[in-house]
Amino acid sequence: MGQIDEPTQQSATDQVVFNPEIVKPLPKAPPRLQTDTKRKTAVLTDTPEKDELAEEQVKKEARKDEAIRNKGKKNNNNKEKVKARKKENLKKEINEECYKKARVIVLMRVQNITA
C-alpha cells in the first residue's frame, strides 16, 4: 500500500524561512534636498550677459573689500536700533499704563454716579 507523506516538523520549519525584512523592513529613502539653482544657461559672449557678469563681479569684489576694511571695526548700527526699539517699547508701556489708570478712574466715577 502507498504511504502518505505526513508533514514533519523539519519540513514545516524549512518552509518558513527567516528573513530580516520581516522584522525590520528596508529603510525608506529620505526626500531629496532641493539645492539652490545657480543660473540658467546663457550665451556668455553676448554683450548684455557680459555686462551683467562684469557688474556681479564688481559688486562681489566691493563686498569683499568692504568686509576687509570693516573687519576690526565694531558695528554700532545694531546698538542704535536696539536703543530706539527700547525707547519705543518704553513709550508704549507708559501709554498703556496711563490708559489703564484713566480707565480705572472713569470706571470709579461711573460707579460713584450710579451709586
Number of C-alpha atoms within 10 A of each C-alpha: 3 4 5 6 6 7 8 8 8 8 10 10 10 9 8 8 8 10 9 9 9 8 8 8 9 9 7 6 6 6 6 6 6 6 6 6 6 6 6 5 6 8 9 12 9 9 10 11 13 13 13 12 13 12 12 12 12 12 12 12 12 12 12 12 12 11 12 11 10 11 10 8 9 8 10 9 8 10 10 11 11 12 11 12 12 12 12 12 12 12 12 12 12 12 12 12 12 12 12 12 12 12 12 12 12 12 12 12 12 11 10 9 8 7 6
